[in-house]
Amino acid sequence: MMMNVDFLKPVNVRNKIRLGNNYDGGYIVYGKGLSDIDMLLTYGVGWDVQFEADLNTRCGTNVLMFDPTMFGKTMLDLKKLAAMLKSLRMYAAGKYIFSIWQFWKIKRHLEKKGVVFNNEGLAKVNRPKYSTFAGHLERFGLKNKRLMLKIDIEGDEYDVLDDEFMHNLNCVDQLIIEFHSLDRRIDELHYIIRKLKKDFNLIHIHGNNFENSFTYNKQEGNINERIEIPIVLECTFLRRSVIAETDIIYEPVTYPIENLDYPNNLLKEDIMLRFI
C-alpha cells in the first residue's frame, strides 16, 4: 500500500533536550515541560538506565522502570550459573555474576532516589509477569499524576498501543516510543500516530541505525516517489496543550539534528531523514 508519509513529519519546537547517552539509549524530550512531570514510566528499560537517572538528577522525578526479560524470579539465576560452571565456562560465569552485581548496585542506589525497578512488563491483557497500562495506573496510584512514558518493547508496542491503551493517556504529557519493523508495519504506525494526534503532536523522530532503511513508495497526489525510511524509528510525542506557542518553529528543520541526535551505533553513520 502507498500513502503520503506526512504523518511522520514532526511539529518542530525549540527547547528539546537529550536525556541519556549520546548513543543508543538516549532520547529527545521537551525540556520546558519536565518540571511538571510527576512520574516517568519506562517499559523495556534493559540494562541501560542513564535516561532515567538523568531525568531524576535534573528534576528529582520519581521513576518506575519495567522489564520482564532481564532475569527470572530472582536477579541471579542459579540454574543458569550452575550450567556455566558445570560446563567449565568460568569466564562466562564470572562475567554473568559481575553484570548482575553491577546492576544490583545501580538498582539499590537509584531506589534511594525514587527510581524503582519492577520485574514485569507491559501487555494488552494481564498475564504472568505482565500488566496492562490501566493496571499500573491503578496499582501505583497514578491516575491523577502527570506522566511521561518511554516504551521500547521490541515490536510489542503495536499490540499494546490500541484504542483501549490510548483511552488511558489523559494523564500523559510526553510519550517516547521506539517503533520496530517499519518495513512490515508502517501501516500500523500510521494508524497509531493518527490516533495519538487527537491530543499529541509528534515533535521528534530519529532513525535507529542498528537497523537499516527500507525503500518505500511515497504517494503525493498523482506523483509516486521512492524514499528511504528507517526500519526502526524513535518518536517523541508531546501533549498539544503543553507546547508553548513561542517554541513552535515554522521553518524547515533537518533531521537528525546536530548536537542533539547521535547515532545509536557509533560505528555507523546516522540515518538522514530526507523524506521530512
Steps between C-alpha positions, in 0.01 A plus 500: 500500500624851414414805706613852571755489783429849635385332821872449574583871478554646847368829628835671552546657843775670697618394846551135413772329704664161506482270802722194522810406306627660180442163333245220536270557797486880476173668399373849425238667722343844539711659771259777594234252616723278714435681829129418472557123477415311820614156384683334212393148405757315289400178325789290370775665702767233441837541670544866403329735747683823411187665355310435822793609718542823300135598542513422871819703548373796298149526647480260796229311310402160636532213253339158463704271272348181356669209323405131529780371274815566698475218753254254653344518846837598649781711356758220520385193306662215690409242234666710231808549718519129586484407129793732428707356783414142405625558146811675638409835341667683787554827315135514392388416855719774647378752243140406575545539877678834452223640273230401753702652785547824305130529423411420862726785619349746250149381585556544875651848452216618275228361728619739772431786255154376398599308185349153549537188283207260451558150366196504273389645168222670309237305307156536348354255753619388844710185510790369715774768525294741285237760579290745301571874515163553668607245762819689571312830531271338756764310696745789534238772555588694186161596358527860620874541434677659202700228327769443242513159329798341327419181309760277331353149502646353180191489279235440765419874490251438218302256710473722809447832318142430408188705575464372857858604585454842343184564700721501812741770377324803652766515771795475257686817390791344308525165326822353359453186291742293294314344207646186343468310170363793301584320177208272590291711737496860376122482453464417870723795588282725284190383690664559841628848414162597355337400831762676712472823302160563656687623810871483417743645251792301367792732585805285422604193303834325467600187311672225700800405286543156657248414227506613137248700298247364253369642175144625511283627217367832623182622334421871477212581268571329170875489566679196641844542655738237636634603842714338769342452844684349802375156602509618864383850596525677835205738538423764763140617545400804705155591625387790286387711796851481651678662205577869543391689188830689498687168474346396168743524208338562164806471276630158383732303729744233384497164680710373670565825686865584562609492866166349600478173306781244498537160331376207711784296354810720518675286237250603230382830356171634631199463269399818316122546492467663160127431468410760767 
